[in-house]
Amino acid sequence: MARYMETLTIERGGFRIKVPESWWEFDVRPESRDDSIRRMVSERVQQNPELAKYRDTYAAFLQKSAADAWKSGALYCGCMAESFGGDTPITGSVTVSIVGGRTQSGEALSTDPQTIASQLAVREAKKEGDAWRKVTTVDIPGVGPAARTYGIEDIVVPDDTLKRTIRAVLMQTFIPVPGQEGKVALVAGSSQVLDLADSFFDIFDAITSTFRFVA
């Protein structure tokens, strides 16, 4: 996190965002993700030869994850994994997705930040160590108001028949997309390093504040 002020600007279809320069991209784009993942796995195997027998398993898992992310609307996923002297690396990610929805009658859902915030559930921790969630609205410079949730949440593992969950630091910001009825840009930051929740909230907020729509 010491290099956080060194930033890299990422631009995708319709938006740009700045992330720490030390972060790397998990490519979810259909035209490039398979080759990108194969190269990434090969680099890791070169660094850790004992992983060679798992090469195909890792590649298949990551390719499925990338495909699922793209189908759900993800356009960008930036990740960090840094060691600061401890045995366990500090990890986190930020994903930008374009999502939308409609009512049962077919009408586009409201993208008004206050309306979205009123529909998001607050969760209070009943005892120390419980999951929790706060709901608020924020102002993104140069963009405008947006609804936001942040907290320590239990996230259901996708496609898990046992419905197991992963506890994570999670911040989600819902930014209305201009000119697109019912669409929002969802900027989601997450990390499983719960002890650094406050630091990650600051980082995710700072990254999200750089989000801009581009023509």
Disulfide bonds with the S-S distance in Angstrom:
none
